[in-house]
Amino acid sequence: MAPTPSNPKKMPFEKYAAYVPLVLTDRTWPNRVIEKAPLWCSVDLRDGNQALIDPMDPERKLRMFKTLVKMGFKEIEVGFPSASQPDFDFVRHIIENDLIPDDVTIQVLVQSRPELIRRTYECLRGAKQAIVHFYNSVNPLQRRVVFNLPKEGIVKIAVDAAALCRSLEPELPGTRVRYEYSPESFTLAEPEFAVEICEAVMDVITPTPDNPLILNLPATVECYSPNVYGDVIEWFGRTIKHRDSIVLSLHPHNDRGCAVAAAEFGVMAGADRVEGTLFGNGERTGNVDVVTLAMNLFVNGVDPMLDVSDIDALRRDAEYCNRLPVPERQPYAGDLVYTAFSGSHQDAIKKGLEALPKEYEKWEVPYLPLDPKHVGRTYEAVIRVNSQSGKGGVAYVMKTEHGFELPRRLQIEFSRTIQHITEDSGTEIAPDVMWNAFEAEYLPASPRFALSSHEMRSTSDGTTSITAQLDVDGKRLTLSGDGNGPIDAFVQALRDEFGAKFDVKDYVLTTDSTSVSKSRSSTAVAPCDLPSTSIFGNSRSSQRGSHQLRSPSSSIVAGTSSMRTTVASRKTATANPKPNILMLRLASSTKLPKTNTMIAAAAVITRAVFAKPSATASSLSPVRSYSSFTRESKKTS
């Protein structure tokens, strides 16, 4: 029976209305491309700090300041010293202790009130250069409710503040003072009135192209869509007088979740400067995230003019100073942003990374917008395996974490085992647990077969002969075989000795960047098929086709001159429908860790360079319970 249709509650949308201050029919900004970074100003120590449940103490403020300087910020708003004694003390501390680099300008915020402006100038004594950022609210609601003043009264507040600032300049000998004015709540004000009040301030400050005034246009509350913001910014830049004598600055907030888009549209529309915070900290939903803006430029091939090469260090500093976590899905910085769980995504990433040249000119990997190494990340966590993952993710982890490049048939088989584990646990599987599962599935602890020694000879016609001494259930046997390569010769020796009918179906050969002559082995992985009766006499149902193996290199088996090999049979139940699996354990040198090679229904595997993870009882026991061999053995017991 179908469920009863839902009846969602109607929301009172009629109490709201869209705010579109102007319609710019001849807009040009959508046709522009950002080709250089804007001027950046961090407001972490002001807007960011005032929004914290637990505002920064002096130690955390100093750490944030040093982090911002190290990133490359040249303008940093360091506080609101006239309204906060801790802010006043911090500004005095960095001035008196000469902690401000010569190429960095500190910025201080102040309301357009005489007593606060005077206190601000007291705080700045001794600074080499500073930006005095004064503001007052200009939108109709605050004019009516907060100030109860007409437009003329609001303009007078701003003009009087500008005049007082200019008159106090002699109190800061040796300090280069610059000015910034913000018509607060700009996005809720009439654009024409915003231009009027800004031009009135310009008449007092008298900016020039060499000494411009920063006109900052705050989206104090984000109240319309980014495209409207772009229109308003373009209109303002066209309309304001003496455009060459101002720096047009943006201050977006994120109330509608569009601060990054609004800032980018604003820069396309002609803005020169952006104020924001690391990872978007700030009042309510936060300020615009400068890290995301910078990285968006970076992945478009534009120098962001900020150093984000160690994004995890930036995140640690921000989380320590703000005592707020950076979300796992935060663009560029979150724990999961370079991670794929989807099977199809994992497969595409794996193939993309394999196809990418080591010294590539342009980054091109599916589902990864940038090389994680460029922000200090690694590929280790790019692919993580859970119940949604496929063979590509399992194969990637086995190759990158454990040195096993599995052929396709083994990928399919082993990924089923891993899927059982993740489905039963409901979580992702760690690389070491995956190795334990692989070991439990394919690498028996007590092998029946041990290869004591072997000799190989090659003739001019390409024939390879092998003579091998095996210990089988404690008895020494000598096997001989010929083939067109070392694997083919060894397989033929097994066929001749045991009367077994099986073929190597496929293999993958991976040679480590260090040559074989330096005591490193190659990795060979080959699928085999066994007939209905195996060399162990167990009944089997596999009737796969076969073809002759053509081995490209004797190093696949020989490795180095001092190689020792152990051969083992996989312990399988009689009713197990899977083909039998033989395994070779190889060690190229006594100085190298023991390594594993498998001749199997899907494998000849060499593991020469990577040390096998330690399998503790606690980690191995749950894995064995998920082993397909163990599951099927239980069925027959």
N, C-alpha and C positions, 0 to 999 in steps of 0.2 A: 504494500500500500504506500502510495506516494506521501511524503510529508506534507503537512499543512503549509500553504504558501505563507511566507513571512510578511509581516506588516510593520516595516520600520517606522519609528517615530519621526514625524516631520520636524525638521529643525527650523527655527525662526529666522530664516535667511532674509525675510522682508525688512528686518531691522537694520540691515546693512546695505551699503551702496558702493559701487566701484568709484574710485577717485581717479579721474583722468584730467590733470590740470591743463593740458594742451594737446592738440593734435598737430603734429609736424608733418604736413603732407609732402614736403620736399626734403625729407630726411636723407642724409647721405651716409650716416655711420654704418648701416648694415653692409655697405660695399667695401668697407675698410678691413684691413688685416693688421693685427698688432705685430709690429716688427721690432720693437724695442721695449724693454721693461720700463714701467713708470718709476718715478721717485717713490721710495718706500719710507713710510714712517710707522714705527711700532708704537702702539698705545697699550701694550701689555701691562705696563706699570701704572697706568691710569685707568682707562676703561676696563681693562682686564682685572686689575686688582680690586677696583671698587665693587665688582660683581661677585667676589669670592665670599663664601660663608666665613672663611677664616682668612682675612687679608694677610698679605705677606708681611713677615717680620723683616728687619733690616738685612739679615743674612740671606733670606730667600730673594729679597729685592736685588741685592748685589749680584747674586748668582744669575738672576734673570737678565740684569743689565749686561753682565759679561757675556752671556750667551748671545744676546742681541748684537753686541759689538762684534763678536767672533763671526756671526752670520754675515755681517757686512752692512747692517743698517747704519745709515749716516745721519738719520734724524730719529730721535727716541724721545717720546713724551714720558718724562720721568715722574710726574705726579701733579698734584693740585696743592702746592705748598701753603697757599693762603687759607685753605679750608681744612687742612689736616696737619697736626703737629708731626706725626710720623713721616709724612711726605716732606715737610719742611726740613726735618732733621736728615732725611736721606739725601735730599738735594745738596744740603750743606756738606754732608760727608763726602760725596763724590767730587765736589768742587774743592774742598779743603785738602783732600788727600790726592788730588791730581789724578783721578781715576778716569777722566774723560779724554779719549784720544783727540789729537788735534783735528782729525778729519770728521769728528762726530759732533753734531750740534744737539744739545739737550733742548727739550721743549717743555714748557710748563703751562698748565691750563688755569684760567681764571675767569670768573664771572665778571660781567661789566659793571662792577660795583667799586667805588673809589677806595674804600678801606681795604678791600681784597687786592686790588691792583698795587697799592703801596706796599703791602706785605709781600707780594710777589717780587717786587724789585729788591726788597731787603734780602730775600733768599738768594737772588742771583749774583750778589756781589762777589767778584773774583772769578766769575766764569769767563772763559775766553770768547765764547759765542753762545747765544741762546735765542730761542724763538718764544716770544710771548704770545700765547694763544688765548684771545679773549672772545667771548661769545655772549649772545642773549637770544631768547626764544622769540620767534617772529610769526608763528602760525596763528590763524584767527582764533582758535579755541583758547590758547594761552593768553593772547591779547585781551580776550574778553573775560576769562575766568580767573587767571592768575594775576595779571597786571591791571586790568580794568583801564586800559589805555587805548587811544586811537593809534593809527599807524604812525602819526607824527611823534607821539610819545615814545614809541618803540625805536624809531630812528634816532631820537635824541639820546637815548640810553647808549646806543652803539657809538654815536659820534662823540659824546662826552668821554666815553672810555678810551677811544682812540686818542683824543686830545690829551688826556691825563697820561697815557703811556708815553707819548712824545715828550711831554714836559718832564718826565722822570728820567729820561735818558742820561742827563748829567750825573745822576747818582750811581751810574755803572761805568766809571772810567775804565777804559781798556777792554770793555766788552762790546763785541759787535752784536747789536740787537736787531733781530728781524721780527716781523709780525705776521700773525695768522688771525683771520677773523672767520668765525662760523655763525651764519644765521641758523641757530639751532632749530630743529624740526623743519628743515628746508623742504622736505618732500611733502609736508602738510601745509606749506605756505603757498600763496599765489606767486608764480614765477616772476611776474612783473614787480611785485613788492620786494622779492629777494634781490632783484637787480637794483632796485632803488636804494635799499639800505646798504648794499655792498658798495655802490658808487659813492654814497655819502661818506662811508668809511675811507674809501680811496682818496677822497678830497682832503682828508686830514692826514693820512699817512703819507701821501704823495709818493707812491711807488714809481720806480723807473725800471727799464729793462735790466739794468745792472743790479738793482736792489728791489726785486719785485715783492708784492704783497701776496701771501698765500690766502686765497679765498677757498675755504673748505665748505663743501655742501653736504651736510650730514643727512643720511637717511636714518635719522634718530629712531624712527619706527618705520620699518619697511612696509609701505602701504600701497604700492602698486607694482605691477609686473616689470621685469627687467627691461623690456622693450620700451615701456613708457619712460623709465629712468633714462635710457639712452636718448630718447627724444628731448627730454627736459635738459639734459646736460649739453646736448648739441645746441639747443636753442639758447641756453645761457651763454655759452661760449661765443655764439654769433652776436649776441645782444650787448654784453657787457662792454663798456668803453675801455680803451687802453689795454686790449687783450695781451699785448706783448709785455705789459708791466705787471701781470699777475701770474701766479702759479695756480692753476685750477685743480683743486684737490677733492677727493671723494672720501666719504666716511660711511660705508654701508653697514647696516645691521641686517640680521638674518631672520626677522620675524616670519617671513613667508618662505624661508628656506632657499632663497634665491640670491643671497648676497654675492656669491662668487660670480654668477652670471651678470648681476647688475654692475659689479665693478668692471668686468670685462667689457660690457656694452658701454659703460661710461668712458673707459679708456679709448675704445673705438670711436666714441663721440667727441673726443678731443681733450679729455682730462689728462693732466700731467703727473698726478701724484695720487697715491692711495694710502690711507691710514687703516691699519688692521692689527690683528693679533695672531700669535702662533696657535694654530689648530682651532681658531674661531672662538676663543674664550671671550666673554663679555656679558653685559646685561641681557636678561631674558634668554633668548636663543643665541645670543652671542654676536660679536663683530665678524666682519669678513675674515676668512682664514687666509693669511698672507702666504702660508706654506703651499696651500692648494693653488693659489694664483701664480706663485713662482714656478711650481712644478708644471702647471699647464703651459706656461711659456716654454719651459725646458723641453717638454715632449713635442713642442711645435718647432723646435730648432732655434729658439730665441734665448739668448743669455739672460737668465733671470736676475742677475746682479745680486744674488744672495746665495750663500753656501748652504745647500741642503744635502751635502754628500754623505752625512752621517745622520740620517733622519731618526734613527733610534736614540741617538744621544740627545737630539733636540726634544724628542718626546719625553725622555727621562727627565730632562731639565724642566720642561713645562709641567709634567705631572708632579714633580717634587715641589716646584714653586707654587703652583696653583692648588695642589692637593685635590686635583680632579683627574680622573682617568681619560685617556684618549681612546675613543671607541674602537672596537676591533675592525669596524668597517670605515673608519676615517680615511678619506682619500689619501693615497700615497704612504700613509704612516701607520694605519691599523695593522694588527697582527695578521689579519686574514686577507689583506688586499692583494697579495701576490700568491694566493693559494687557490688551487682548483680541487674540488671534490668530484665534480661531474665527470663521468667516464669519458664522454666525447671531448670535453675540454682538456682533460688530462692527456688523451691520445694526441690531440692537436698540438698541445704544448710540447710534449715529448718529441714529436716529429719535427716541430719547428726548431727546437734547441739543437737537435741532431743535424739539421740542415744548415744551421747558422755557422758561417766560417768563424774560426777563432778570432781573427782580426777583421771583423765585419766593418763595412762602411756605414751602413744604415741598419738600425735595429728592426727586425721583422720576425716576430714570433706571435702566433695566434693567442689571443686572450691576455697577453701581457703588454700593456701600453708602453712600458719602458723596461730597460735592463735593471733588475733589482740591485745589481752591483753598483750602479751609479748613485744609489742612495744608501749604500752601506749594507744592503741586504745580501743574502746568498740564495742560491737555487735550492738549498736543502728543504725549505718549507714550501716551495712552489707547488708541489703536488703532495697532497695528503690523502690518505685512503680511508674511506668509510663505506657504508653499504651502497652508496650511489656511484661508487667508483667502478671502473672496468679494468680490463687487462692492461690498458696503457698505463694507468697509474701504478698498478702493481709492478709492471715491468720497469717503470722509471725508478721507483724506490729500490728495487732489487739491484739495478745497475748502479745508481749513484751512491747508494749507501753501503752496498755489499759487494760490488764488483762483478755481479752476475748479469750477463746480457742473455736473457732468455729468448729462445726462438718462439715463434708465434704459437705453436701447438702447446708448448709448455706454459706460455703466458695464459692461454685459455684455461688449461687444466688447473694451474695453481691459483688463478684468480677466483675460481669457484671455491676453493678452500678458504681463501681470505674473505670472500663474501659471506660464507657461513659464519666466520668469526665475528665480522662486523654486524651482521644481522642479529646474531644471538646476544652480542654485548650491547648493541645500540649506540656504539661510539666509534670513533676513528681508531685505526690500528697504528701503533708506533713502529718505526723501522726495526727496532731490536725484536719486538714481538713478531713481526713478519718473518724475520730470520729464524726465530725459534720455530715458527710454523713450518718453514721450508725444511729446516733440519729434521723436525719430527716426521715430515712427510716423505723425505727422500734420502736422508743421510743416517743410516742405522749406526748405532754406537759400536756394535760388535759385528763387523763384516765377516761373511763366510769366505770370501776370496781375498788373498793378499798377493800383490805382485812384488816379488822379491827383487828381480832385476830384469833387464831387457837389453838386447843389442839390435841395432838396425843397420841395414846396408842398402845402398841405392845404386842402381845400374844406369848406364847411359841412355837406355830406352825408357827411363822414367819409372821403372818398377822398384818398389820398396819392399824389402824383406825384413821381417821382425822375428826374433826368437825371444820368448819371454818365459821366465820361471815364476810359476804361481803356486801359492800355498792354498789348497782347497780343503776346507775342513781339517786343517792340520797336515795334509799330505802334499808333498812337493810334486808339481807337474811341470813339464816343459812343453810349451806351445810354439808352433811356427806357422807363419802365414805370409803370403805375398799379396801385394795390392798396388794401386797407383798412388798411394800416399800412406803415411803412417797410420792414420785412423783406419783406412780401408784394410791395410795389412793386419792390424790387430783384430779387427772385427772378423776377418777371414780366419785367423787363428782360432778364435773362439768358436766359429762355426765348425771348423774341422775337428776340433777336440771334443766338443760336446754334441755335435750333430744338430746344433740349433739352427733354425731358419729365421733370421731377422736381418733387417737392413737399416742402415742409417738414412733417414729420410731428409734431413736438413741439418744445417749447423750454422752457428754464428761465430765468427772469429773476431775477437777484439784484442789488439796488441796495445799494451800500455805505452805511454809516451816514452818511457825508458826502454831502450832496446833490450832484446832477449839476451844479448851478450853481456848485459850488466846484471845477470842473475835474476831477471824478471821473466815470468812465463807469459805466454799468450792465453787468452780465454777462448775455448772452443765449446760451443753448445750445439748438440746435434740430436734431432728426433730420430728414434728407431721404431720399427714395428716388429712385433713378435707374432709367430703363428699361434694356432690354437693350442699347441703343446710347446711349452717353453723349455729352456735348458734345465729347469729345475723339476720338470715333470708335472707342473701344475696345469690344470685345464684352463684354457683361456678362450675368450670369444672374439678377440681382435682378429680381423681379416683385412687389414689395411694393405694397400699396394706398396711397392717399394721401388727404389732405383739406386743405381750405384753412386757411392760417394766419391767425389773427386777432391782430394785434400790438397790445398794450395801450398802447404809448407810443412816440412818435417818438424818444425818447432812446435806444432800443435801438440804433439805427443812428447817430443824429445825435450823441449824446454831448454835445459842446460845440462852440462856434462855430469853434474853430480845429482841428477834427479833420482828420488826414491818414490815408488808408487805402491799404493795399496788398492786392491780391487775388492769391492763388497757387493753382496747381493741384497736387494731390498726385501725385507721380510714382509710378505704379503699373504693374506688368507687365500685359501684355495678358491673360494667363491668370488674373490675380488675380480671384477670384470676388466680392470685396467691391465695393460701389458706389464710384464715384468720390467724391473729397472735394475741395471748394473751401475755401480759407481766406482770411480777411480779416485783415490786420494793422492795428490801430488805435492811434493815439496821440492822446490828448485835448489834450495841450499839449506844447510843446517841453521843458517842465520835468519831464514825467513820463516814466517808462520806456516804451519801445516795448511795445505790447500786441498780443495775438493774438486774432483772431476767426475762427471756422471755420464755413462753411456746408458740411455734409457729409452722408454717409450717416447720421450721427447728430449733427451739430453745427453750431451757430453760436456761437462762443465769443469773448467779449471778456475780455481780461486787462489791465485798465487800472491797477489799484492795486498789483499785486504785481510786483516786479522778477523777470525771468526768471533762474533760477540760472545761473551761469557753467558752461558745459559744456566741461570740459577734454578733451583728446584721450584721456587715460587713462581718464576716467570714461565718455565717450561711446562709445568704440569697443566695449566689451563690451556696452553696451546695444543698439547697432545690430545686433549679431549675434543678439539675441533679438527684434528687431522682427519682427512678423508680416509686414510688407511685405518685409523683407529675406529672411526665411525663404522666402516664396513666390516671390520673385524668383529666389532661388537654384535653385528647382525648375525654372524655365523657362529658365535660362541653359545 
